[in-house]
């Protein structure tokens, strides 16, 4: 245990030095925490490398001016190994000891949700990169004052799917199959149904199933019987594959769309041919190319999804600092609540009532010739 503690301390010091720790009166400290060891270390490093690269670029361009004073940025990073308990310790350290003005991340909901009291006590905002659970920013209908996100929230996938079906595909009769016992699945289903009905569509079948799939055949049969043009499948990958396979075997030839967990299903499976899903982004999006090239040149490897999202989280902080009434976390949070920027992953217009991006573009991705291809970006609020 003593050796482990020594190694942890060494890693923390190494990260502080390598990210430009320290700083004087005209330096703003930007915190980051996430997995740099463990199963998700590559994703964490992708995020951290993005934050470090952008901070370096901002500093080379003269830093950031807040209320008439120019500041340089210094990044302070803490490894959590993806452990939510370590995330609590990381948040405490960053806001209490390191005195950061903001935290980029985390990228997971189970780390982002519990840090809210720590942020509120210290009055330091956090911009989650890929944490999509609605409870990251809102609990019991009340917005968390210092929790923000740069990505969509899970229900946005349902709203976007409904708008896309009705307004782009011209669908007027749609069906849904979901797991009512799964918060993720039900949240997307509810958003789809509410949006599709509001637009003027009809949900002709609303099938459900239990975790053991004993009643899945009945749900599939109820949909096939009414022959809708469009089926929304807001489920995790294993459930989604069982549904799509069953629908195709039953002769269904309509359009199928799912949430981002579809990405875990091999695109070359016959049942998936022509199906769609929604995600934060797709590397084939032309809007990502310039940053992708910069990242590749700096680090010698390709950026993944979290790197692109971390980019936009940093841009949110940079924009808010320029509009902030002072170089404090409290002033920065107020400015973040009024953010409206064009990020590389889409327009990010923070809703002050939720601290989520309102109507953010999602990537529409389709299985074509055995691969998942970028089709377009689409917002659940077209024409905004």
Rosetta blueprint (number, residue, H / E / L):
1 X L
2 X H
3 X H
4 X H
5 X H
6 X H
7 X H
8 X H
9 X H
10 X H
11 X H
12 X H
13 X H
14 X H
15 X H
16 X H
17 X H
18 X H
19 X L
20 X L
21 X L
22 X L
23 X L
24 X L
25 X L
26 X L
27 X E
28 X E
29 X E
30 X E
31 X E
32 X E
33 X E
34 X E
35 X L
36 X L
37 X L
38 X L
39 X L
40 X L
41 X H
42 X H
43 X H
44 X H
45 X H
46 X H
47 X H
48 X H
49 X H
50 X H
51 X H
52 X H
53 X H
54 X H
55 X H
56 X H
57 X H
58 X H
59 X H
60 X H
61 X L
62 X L
63 X L
64 X E
65 X E
66 X E
67 X L
68 X L
69 X E
70 X E
71 X E
72 X E
73 X E
74 X E
75 X E
76 X E
77 X E
78 X E
79 X E
80 X L
81 X L
82 X L
83 X L
84 X H
85 X H
86 X H
87 X H
88 X H
89 X H
90 X H
91 X H
92 X H
93 X H
94 X H
95 X H
96 X H
97 X H
98 X L
99 X L
100 X L
101 X L
102 X E
103 X E
104 X E
105 X L
106 X L
107 X L
108 X L
109 X H
110 X H
111 X H
112 X H
113 X L
114 X L
115 X L
116 X H
117 X H
118 X H
119 X H
120 X H
121 X H
122 X H
123 X L
124 X L
125 X E
126 X E
127 X E
128 X E
129 X L
130 X L
131 X L
132 X L
133 X L
134 X H
135 X H
136 X H
137 X L
138 X E
139 X E
140 X L
141 X L
142 X E
143 X E
144 X L
145 X L
146 X L
147 X E
148 X E
149 X E
150 X L
151 X L
152 X L
153 X L
154 X H
155 X H
156 X H
157 X H
158 X H
159 X H
160 X H
161 X H
162 X H
163 X H
164 X H
165 X H
166 X H
167 X H
168 X H
169 X L
170 X L
171 X L
172 X L
173 X E
174 X E
175 X E
176 X E
177 X E
178 X E
179 X L
180 X L
181 X L
182 X L
183 X H
184 X H
185 X H
186 X H
187 X H
188 X H
189 X H
190 X H
191 X H
192 X H
193 X H
194 X H
195 X H
196 X H
197 X H
198 X H
199 X H
200 X L
201 X L
202 X E
203 X E
204 X E
205 X E
206 X E
207 X E
208 X E
209 X L
210 X L
211 X L
212 X L
213 X L
214 X L
215 X L
216 X H
217 X H
218 X H
219 X H
220 X H
221 X H
222 X H
223 X H
224 X H
225 X H
226 X H
227 X L
228 X L
229 X L
230 X E
231 X E
232 X E
233 X E
234 X L
235 X L
236 X L
237 X H
238 X H
239 X H
240 X H
241 X H
242 X H
243 X H
244 X H
245 X H
246 X H
247 X H
248 X H
249 X H
250 X L
251 X L
252 X L
253 X L
254 X L
255 X E
256 X E
257 X E
258 X E
259 X L
260 X H
261 X H
262 X H
263 X H
264 X H
265 X L
266 X L
267 X L
268 X L
269 X L
270 X H
271 X H
272 X H
273 X L
274 X L
275 X L
276 X E
277 X E
278 X E
279 X E
280 X L
281 X L
282 X L
283 X L
284 X L
285 X L
286 X H
287 X H
288 X H
289 X H
290 X H
291 X H
292 X H
293 X H
294 X H
295 X H
296 X H
297 X H
298 X H
299 X H
300 X L
301 X L
302 X L
303 X L
304 X L
305 X H
306 X H
307 X H
308 X H
309 X H
310 X H
311 X H
312 X H
313 X H
314 X H
315 X H
316 X H
317 X H
318 X H
319 X H
320 X H
321 X H
322 X H
323 X H
324 X L
325 X L
326 X L
327 X L
328 X L
329 X H
330 X H
331 X H
332 X H
333 X H
334 X H
335 X H
336 X H
337 X L
338 X L
339 X L
340 X E
341 X E
342 X E
343 X E
344 X L
345 X L
346 X E
347 X E
348 X E
349 X E
350 X E
351 X L
352 X L
353 X L
354 X L
355 X L
356 X L
357 X E
358 X L
359 X L
360 X L
361 X E
362 X E
363 X E
364 X E
365 X E
366 X E
367 X E
368 X E
369 X L
370 X L
371 X E
372 X E
373 X E
374 X E
375 X E
376 X E
377 X E
378 X E
379 X E
380 X L
381 X L
382 X L
383 X L
384 X L
